[in-house]
Amino acid sequence: MFKGWRYVYFTALWLAVAGQAAAHDLSHDEALKLHKKGKILSSQTFIDHALERHPKARLLELELEKKHHRYIYEVELLTVHGQVRELKFDASSGELLEDEEDD
């Protein structure tokens, strides 16, 4: 009986650690260094792109993550219709990856 619970526990623990290793947030200083090295575009670029898609929205959050060896900017907006939108951009190319309503 205990072997089954032990298996479930270690599986859950492994999944939690693997999920954290897959993505991590970068600090403002790290983002500036990457931008100066030419590895990513400026954060303002992504704010501007997001606001072009959702005019008059308000910026709630801007976050740079490294996921699977790729830099991703996540921009969270509050639209004039009261929706919270999350847009994800490739921080190196500027490509829009996702634009979805955030729960």
Buried (B, 14 or more C-beta within 10 A) or exposed (E): EEEEEEEEEEEEEEEEEEEEEEEEEBEEEBBBEBBEEEEBBEBEBBBEBBBEBBEEBEEEEBBBBBEEEEBBBBBBBBBEEEEBBBBBBBBBEEEBEEBEEBE
